[in-house]
Amino acid sequence: MKATLLAAIALALPALAPAAQAPFASTYRPITSGPVLIRNATVLVGNGERLEGADVLMRDGRIAKVGTGLSDAGAAVVDGTGKWVTPGIIDVHSHLGVYPSPGVGAHSDGNEMTAPVTAQVWAEHGVWPQDPGFATALAGGVTSLMVLPGSANLIGGRGTVLKNVAALTVQDMKFPGAPHGLKMACGENPKRVYGGQGQSPMTRMGNLAGYRAAFIEAQAYRRAWDKYETGQDDTGRKKKKDEAAAEPPTRDLRLDTLAGVLRGEITVHIHCYRADEMALMIDLAKEFDFKIAAFHHGVEAYKLADTLAAEGICGALWADWWGFKMEAYDGIQENIALVDRPERGCAIVHSDSAEGIQRLNQEAAKVMVRGERVGLKLPPERAIRWLTSNAARSIGIADQTGELAEGKMADVVVWNGNPFSVYAKAENVYVDGALLYDINDKSRQPVTDFMLGQEVTP
């Protein structure tokens, strides 16, 4: 049965916000919903706690309370007996929308392979909201995601954090208040892409030289703008009121982004496989005084797990991808578990795949099995953080989501059992308290415009 276009929009489209003040600002508005009380479930809070026979109350798009014996006279009651409840899953490394389905050349909008440094491009300007992958990810419990540019370039551009809702525009999906994330890449990809064209970088030496040159430019650019905005002259002296106002520096979109990194306004996410290269990138960040939020893919992250924990850097990693190129050769299936092991470790299970994003709970389950085989204790209440609170921390939205905590967004998944079972399915998925997916109700299974009128075999 196919929904009509108007019905699909009425079901899932947020109301438009007032006109945006900043360029391409979020116009996301939560879908209006009444209070919901989930009763008597196993609840994984997302902070390491597990509650048995517990209740979760959602009201006005937020978590109102988590506990036992809760009541709300006006709430719709969901029987959670035998079910598990978790925060919504957050995928920190997705290319949905910029490499949408169907995977054809006309949809290839994820890599601006025209120069080694393309910090001026924003992934959100290539996101296609009609990508059917958003709906299939929602069915897997994914309520938020960071869409990144690809990894062909040393600095590929800005990523964007989205709420996983059906929408007409990417602005209607943008997570309110979430920072942009800069996508960088080290290793084989940039040196292969540009070395193959006979230009720099052709080697890993060229990679590092390219980052340094870009950030040296950004430092000078930032100083020029800081001087202009604070009203200083060339000697650093504050100008007098009667002195002529200086002309502003010339805007440069590429350097705008890098200066934003130096100011701490944009998080940094680096595609990097080898431990030795991660160490070099940490030194690069210290040289230019910026913070790395996470290394992505990092099949050798286990080799410097203690360093990552000490530096406060997350590892956004695959459960078991390895060996498909030389820099991925030394991967082990215990990687994420070992990154999670130190006291301040921040391990994340990510997808980098339109298929994998639908089963991130199962990817995390693989990690649990491999970690437990080497003697680590990885109960569900610990593992859920790899998909929720740690992910939220790395992309700068932990104050809003990632845990079932009072006042946070009511991004909630009700599972038919232990979410780390191969048989687990997301039965109900709430985004800001609104039921956007119900496995038993076709009218609560979003259909994108692209899929309308197309026959789909279950």
C-alpha positions as CSV (number, residue, x, y, z in Angstrom):
1,M,0.0,0.0,0.0
2,K,1.4,3.4,-1.0
3,A,0.9,6.6,0.8
4,T,0.1,9.7,-1.2
5,L,2.5,12.5,-1.4
6,L,0.3,14.7,0.8
7,A,-0.3,12.0,3.3
8,A,3.4,11.3,3.6
9,I,4.1,15.0,4.2
10,A,1.3,15.3,6.7
11,L,2.7,12.3,8.6
12,A,6.3,13.3,8.8
13,L,7.1,16.9,7.8
14,P,8.0,19.3,10.6
15,A,6.4,22.7,10.6
16,L,8.5,25.4,9.1
17,A,10.5,27.7,11.5
18,P,10.7,31.4,11.1
19,A,13.1,32.8,8.5
20,A,16.7,31.7,9.2
21,Q,19.1,34.5,10.3
22,A,22.3,32.6,9.6
23,P,23.2,31.1,6.2
24,F,21.5,27.8,5.7
25,A,20.4,27.7,9.4
26,S,18.3,24.9,10.7
27,T,14.5,25.3,10.2
28,Y,13.8,22.0,12.0
29,R,10.8,21.9,14.2
30,P,9.8,18.8,16.2
31,I,6.6,17.2,15.1
32,T,3.8,17.9,17.6
33,S,3.0,14.9,19.7
34,G,1.2,14.1,22.9
35,P,2.8,12.6,26.0
36,V,3.8,8.9,25.8
37,L,4.5,6.6,28.7
38,I,6.5,3.4,28.1
39,R,6.0,1.0,31.0
40,N,7.8,-2.0,32.5
41,A,10.7,-2.3,30.0
42,T,14.4,-3.0,30.3
43,V,15.8,0.5,29.9
44,L,19.4,1.2,28.8
45,V,19.8,4.8,29.8
46,G,22.9,5.4,27.7
47,N,25.2,6.5,30.5
48,G,26.1,2.9,31.7
49,E,22.9,2.4,33.7
50,R,20.5,-0.5,33.1
51,L,17.0,-0.4,34.7
52,E,14.7,-3.4,34.9
53,G,10.9,-3.0,34.9
54,A,11.3,0.7,34.3
55,D,9.2,3.4,32.7
56,V,10.1,6.2,30.3
57,L,7.8,9.3,30.1
58,M,8.0,11.6,27.1
59,R,6.3,14.9,27.1
60,D,6.6,18.0,24.9
61,G,9.3,16.3,22.8
62,R,11.6,15.8,25.8
63,I,12.3,13.0,28.3
64,A,10.2,14.0,31.3
65,K,11.2,11.2,33.6
66,V,12.8,7.7,33.8
67,G,12.0,5.5,36.7
68,T,9.5,3.0,38.1
69,G,5.8,3.4,38.8
70,L,5.5,6.5,36.7
71,S,2.1,7.8,35.7
72,D,0.6,10.5,33.5
73,A,-3.2,10.7,33.1
74,G,-3.0,12.1,29.6
75,A,-0.2,9.9,28.2
76,A,-0.6,7.2,25.6
77,V,0.6,4.1,27.3
78,V,3.0,1.6,25.6
79,D,3.4,-1.8,27.2
80,G,7.1,-2.4,27.4
81,T,6.9,-5.9,29.0
82,G,9.6,-8.1,27.5
83,K,10.9,-5.2,25.5
84,W,14.0,-3.0,25.7
85,V,14.2,0.8,25.5
86,T,17.3,2.7,24.4
87,P,18.1,6.2,23.3
88,G,18.0,6.7,19.5
89,I,21.0,5.5,17.7
90,I,23.4,8.2,16.3
91,D,25.6,7.4,13.3
92,V,28.6,9.8,13.3
93,H,29.8,8.7,9.8
94,S,27.2,8.6,7.2
95,H,27.0,9.6,3.5
96,L,23.3,9.3,3.2
97,G,21.9,12.0,1.0
98,V,25.3,12.8,-0.6
99,Y,25.7,9.3,-2.0
100,P,22.0,8.4,-2.0
101,S,20.2,5.4,-3.4
102,P,20.0,4.5,-6.3
103,G,23.8,4.7,-6.5
104,V,24.2,6.3,-9.9
105,G,26.7,8.9,-11.1
106,A,24.0,11.7,-11.1
107,H,23.8,11.2,-7.3
108,S,27.5,11.3,-6.6
109,D,27.8,14.5,-4.5
110,G,30.1,13.4,-1.7
111,N,33.6,14.2,-2.9
112,E,34.7,17.5,-4.4
113,M,37.8,16.1,-6.0
114,T,39.0,19.3,-7.6
115,A,41.7,20.3,-5.1
116,P,43.4,18.6,-2.1
117,V,41.8,21.2,0.2
118,T,38.2,22.0,-0.3
119,A,37.2,23.3,3.1
120,Q,34.8,25.7,1.4
121,V,32.2,23.0,0.5
122,W,29.4,21.9,2.9
123,A,27.9,18.4,2.7
124,E,24.5,19.8,3.4
125,H,24.5,21.5,0.0
126,G,24.6,18.1,-1.6
127,V,22.2,16.2,0.6
128,W,19.1,14.8,-1.2
129,P,16.3,14.5,1.4
130,Q,14.5,12.0,-0.8
131,D,17.3,9.4,-0.3
132,P,15.4,6.2,0.6
133,G,18.3,5.4,3.0
134,F,17.0,7.8,5.6
135,A,13.8,5.7,6.0
136,T,15.6,2.4,6.2
137,A,18.0,3.9,8.7
138,L,15.1,5.0,10.8
139,A,13.8,1.4,10.8
140,G,17.1,0.4,12.3
141,G,16.7,2.9,15.2
142,V,18.8,5.7,13.8
143,T,17.4,9.1,15.0
144,S,20.3,11.4,14.3
145,L,23.3,11.2,12.0
146,M,26.3,13.2,10.8
147,V,26.6,13.4,7.0
148,L,30.2,13.9,5.9
149,P,31.9,14.6,2.6
150,G,34.0,11.8,1.3
151,S,37.7,11.1,1.9
152,A,39.4,11.9,-1.4
153,N,40.8,15.2,-0.1
154,L,43.1,16.2,2.7
155,I,40.4,18.5,3.9
156,G,37.1,17.6,2.3
157,G,34.7,20.2,3.7
158,R,32.0,20.6,6.4
159,G,29.8,17.8,7.6
160,T,26.3,18.4,8.9
161,V,24.3,16.8,11.7
162,L,20.7,15.9,10.8
163,K,17.6,14.6,12.6
164,N,16.3,11.6,10.8
165,V,13.0,13.0,9.8
166,A,11.2,13.2,6.4
167,A,11.5,16.7,5.0
168,L,11.5,18.7,1.8
169,T,14.8,20.5,2.5
170,V,18.0,19.7,4.3
171,Q,17.4,22.8,6.5
172,D,14.3,21.1,7.8
173,M,16.4,18.2,8.9
174,K,19.4,20.1,10.4
175,F,19.9,19.3,14.1
176,P,19.2,22.6,15.9
177,G,22.4,24.1,17.4
178,A,24.7,21.3,16.3
179,P,28.2,22.4,15.1
180,H,29.5,21.7,11.7
181,G,32.2,19.0,11.6
182,L,35.3,19.3,9.4
183,K,36.1,16.2,7.4
184,M,39.8,15.5,7.0
185,A,41.6,12.4,5.6
186,C,45.1,11.1,5.9
187,G,46.8,8.1,4.4
188,E,46.2,6.5,1.0
189,N,43.1,8.2,-0.3
190,P,44.4,11.8,-0.9
191,K,47.9,10.7,-2.1
192,R,46.3,8.2,-4.5
193,V,43.7,10.7,-5.9
194,Y,46.1,13.6,-6.4
195,G,49.4,11.7,-6.9
196,G,47.6,9.9,-9.7
197,Q,47.1,13.3,-11.3
198,G,50.8,14.1,-10.9
199,Q,50.3,16.7,-8.3
200,S,50.8,17.1,-4.5
201,P,50.1,15.3,-2.3
202,M,51.7,12.2,-3.9
203,T,53.1,10.9,-0.6
204,R,52.3,10.9,3.1
205,M,55.0,13.6,3.4
206,G,52.9,15.7,1.0
207,N,49.8,15.0,3.0
208,L,51.2,16.5,6.2
209,A,52.7,19.5,4.2
210,G,49.3,20.1,2.7
211,Y,47.5,20.3,6.1
212,R,50.2,22.5,7.6
213,A,50.1,25.0,4.6
214,A,46.3,25.2,4.9
215,F,46.3,25.9,8.6
216,I,49.2,28.5,8.3
217,E,46.9,30.3,5.9
218,A,44.0,30.0,8.3
219,Q,46.0,31.4,11.2
220,A,46.8,34.6,9.2
221,Y,43.2,34.8,8.1
222,R,41.9,34.5,11.6
223,R,44.3,37.1,12.9
224,A,43.2,39.5,10.2
225,W,39.5,39.1,11.1
226,D,40.2,39.2,14.8
227,K,42.0,42.5,14.3
228,Y,39.2,43.9,12.2
229,E,36.5,42.8,14.6
230,T,38.2,44.1,17.7
231,G,39.1,47.4,16.0
232,Q,42.9,47.1,16.4
233,D,45.5,48.7,14.1
234,D,48.6,47.0,12.7
235,T,50.5,47.4,16.0
236,G,47.7,45.8,18.0
237,R,46.6,49.1,19.5
238,K,42.9,49.7,19.9
239,K,41.8,52.4,17.4
240,K,40.3,55.6,18.6
241,K,36.7,56.4,17.8
242,D,37.6,59.2,15.4
243,E,40.0,57.1,13.3
244,A,38.8,55.8,10.0
245,A,37.2,52.3,10.1
246,A,39.3,49.7,8.4
247,E,38.0,47.8,5.5
248,P,37.1,44.2,6.4
249,P,39.4,41.5,5.1
250,T,38.3,39.7,1.9
251,R,36.0,36.8,2.6
252,D,37.4,33.4,1.7
253,L,35.0,30.5,2.2
254,R,37.8,27.9,2.4
255,L,39.6,29.9,5.2
256,D,36.3,30.7,6.9
257,T,35.9,27.0,7.7
258,L,39.5,26.5,8.8
259,A,39.4,29.6,11.0
260,G,36.2,28.2,12.5
261,V,38.2,25.1,13.5
262,L,40.9,27.2,15.1
263,R,38.3,29.1,17.1
264,G,36.8,25.8,18.3
265,E,33.5,26.4,16.5
266,I,33.7,23.4,14.2
267,T,34.5,19.9,15.3
268,V,37.3,17.9,13.6
269,H,36.8,14.4,12.3
270,I,39.7,12.6,10.6
271,H,39.6,9.6,8.4
272,C,42.8,7.8,9.5
273,Y,43.7,4.1,9.6
274,R,47.2,3.7,10.9
275,A,48.3,4.4,14.5
276,D,51.5,6.2,13.4
277,E,49.5,8.6,11.3
278,M,47.0,9.3,14.1
279,A,49.9,10.2,16.3
280,L,51.1,12.7,13.6
281,M,47.7,14.2,13.4
282,I,47.6,14.7,17.1
283,D,50.9,16.6,16.8
284,L,49.4,18.6,14.0
285,A,46.4,19.6,16.1
286,K,48.8,20.7,18.9
287,E,50.9,22.7,16.5
288,F,47.9,24.7,15.4
289,D,46.0,24.5,18.7
290,F,42.8,22.8,17.6
291,K,40.9,19.8,19.0
292,I,40.3,16.5,17.2
293,A,36.9,15.2,18.1
294,A,37.3,11.7,16.6
295,F,39.4,9.5,14.3
296,H,37.2,7.6,11.9
297,H,37.7,4.1,10.6
298,G,41.0,3.8,12.6
299,V,41.6,0.1,12.2
300,E,44.8,0.5,14.3
301,A,43.2,2.6,17.0
302,Y,43.8,-0.2,19.5
303,K,47.5,0.4,19.3
304,L,47.2,3.9,20.9
305,A,43.9,3.5,22.9
306,D,45.5,5.0,26.0
307,T,46.7,8.0,24.0
308,L,43.3,8.6,22.5
309,A,41.7,8.4,26.0
310,A,44.2,10.8,27.5
311,E,43.7,13.3,24.6
312,G,39.9,13.0,24.8
313,I,39.7,11.8,21.2
314,C,37.0,9.4,20.3
315,G,37.5,6.4,17.9
316,A,34.6,6.1,15.5
317,L,35.2,2.7,14.1
318,W,33.9,-0.3,12.2
319,A,33.3,-3.5,14.0
320,D,35.3,-5.7,11.7
321,W,36.2,-4.1,8.4
322,W,39.8,-4.7,7.6
323,G,42.3,-5.8,4.9
324,F,40.7,-4.1,1.9
325,K,43.8,-2.0,1.4
326,M,47.3,-1.8,2.8
327,E,46.6,0.8,5.5
328,A,43.7,-1.4,6.7
329,Y,45.8,-4.5,6.9
330,D,46.5,-4.6,10.6
331,G,42.9,-4.4,11.9
332,I,41.6,-6.7,14.6
333,Q,38.1,-7.5,15.6
334,E,38.8,-6.4,19.2
335,N,39.6,-2.9,18.1
336,I,36.6,-1.0,19.4
337,A,36.5,-3.0,22.7
338,L,40.1,-2.0,23.3
339,V,39.5,1.6,22.5
340,D,36.6,1.5,25.0
341,R,38.8,-0.1,27.7
342,P,40.7,2.9,29.2
343,E,38.9,4.9,31.9
344,R,38.3,7.9,29.6
345,G,38.0,5.9,26.4
346,C,35.4,7.0,23.8
347,A,34.5,4.2,21.4
348,I,31.9,4.6,18.7
349,V,30.4,2.1,16.2
350,H,29.8,3.9,12.9
351,S,28.6,2.7,9.6
352,D,30.1,4.5,6.5
353,S,27.5,2.4,4.7
354,A,23.9,2.8,3.5
355,E,23.4,-0.9,4.5
356,G,25.4,-1.0,7.7
357,I,23.5,2.0,9.2
358,Q,20.4,-0.2,9.2
359,R,22.1,-2.7,11.6
360,L,24.4,-0.7,13.8
361,N,23.0,-2.6,16.9
362,Q,24.3,-5.9,15.3
363,E,27.6,-4.3,14.5
364,A,28.0,-3.4,18.2
365,A,27.0,-6.9,19.2
366,K,30.0,-8.2,17.2
367,V,32.3,-6.0,19.2
368,M,30.8,-7.3,22.5
369,V,31.5,-10.9,21.5
370,R,35.0,-10.3,20.4
371,G,35.8,-8.2,23.5
372,E,34.4,-10.7,25.9
373,R,36.5,-13.5,24.2
374,V,39.6,-11.6,25.4
375,G,38.3,-11.2,28.9
376,L,36.6,-7.8,28.8
377,K,33.2,-7.2,30.4
378,L,30.9,-5.6,27.9
379,P,27.3,-5.8,29.1
380,P,24.5,-4.1,27.1
381,E,24.4,-1.0,29.3
382,R,28.1,-0.3,28.5
383,A,27.8,-1.2,24.8
384,I,24.8,1.1,24.1
385,R,27.1,4.1,24.7
386,W,29.0,3.2,21.5
387,L,25.8,4.0,19.6
388,T,24.4,6.9,21.6
389,S,26.1,9.0,24.3
390,N,29.7,8.6,22.9
391,A,28.5,9.4,19.4
392,A,26.6,12.4,20.7
393,R,29.7,13.6,22.6
394,S,32.0,13.4,19.5
395,I,29.7,15.5,17.3
396,G,28.8,18.1,19.9
397,I,25.2,17.3,20.7
398,A,25.6,15.4,24.0
399,D,23.8,18.2,25.8
400,Q,20.7,17.5,23.8
401,T,20.6,13.7,23.1
402,G,22.3,10.4,23.5
403,E,20.9,9.5,26.9
404,L,17.4,9.0,28.4
405,A,17.9,11.8,30.8
406,E,15.3,14.4,32.0
407,G,15.2,17.4,29.6
408,K,17.0,15.8,26.7
409,M,15.3,15.2,23.3
410,A,12.9,12.3,23.4
411,D,14.8,10.3,20.7
412,V,13.8,6.8,21.8
413,V,13.7,3.3,20.4
414,V,11.6,0.4,21.7
415,W,13.1,-3.0,20.7
416,N,11.3,-6.3,20.7
417,G,14.1,-7.7,22.9
418,N,17.8,-7.3,23.7
419,P,19.0,-4.9,21.0
420,F,22.3,-6.8,20.7
421,S,20.6,-10.0,19.6
422,V,20.6,-10.9,16.0
423,Y,16.9,-11.3,16.2
424,A,16.3,-7.8,17.6
425,K,14.1,-5.3,15.7
426,A,13.2,-1.8,16.4
427,E,9.4,-1.9,16.9
428,N,8.9,1.8,17.6
429,V,11.1,4.8,16.9
430,Y,10.4,8.2,18.4
431,V,12.1,11.4,17.4
432,D,11.4,14.3,19.8
433,G,8.6,12.3,21.3
434,A,6.8,11.7,18.0
435,L,6.3,8.2,16.7
436,L,7.9,8.2,13.3
437,Y,8.3,4.5,12.8
438,D,6.1,1.6,13.9
439,I,7.0,-1.9,12.6
440,N,3.3,-2.9,12.8
441,D,1.7,0.1,11.2
442,K,2.4,0.9,7.5
443,S,1.2,4.5,8.0
444,R,4.0,5.0,10.4
445,Q,6.7,3.8,8.0
446,P,8.0,6.9,6.1
447,V,8.0,6.7,2.3
448,T,10.2,9.3,0.5
449,D,8.9,11.1,-2.6
450,F,11.3,9.1,-4.7
451,M,9.8,5.8,-3.6
452,L,6.2,6.8,-4.1
453,G,4.6,4.6,-6.8
454,Q,7.4,2.1,-6.9
455,E,6.8,-1.5,-6.0
456,V,8.9,-2.7,-3.2
457,T,9.1,-6.4,-2.4
458,P,9.5,-7.1,1.4
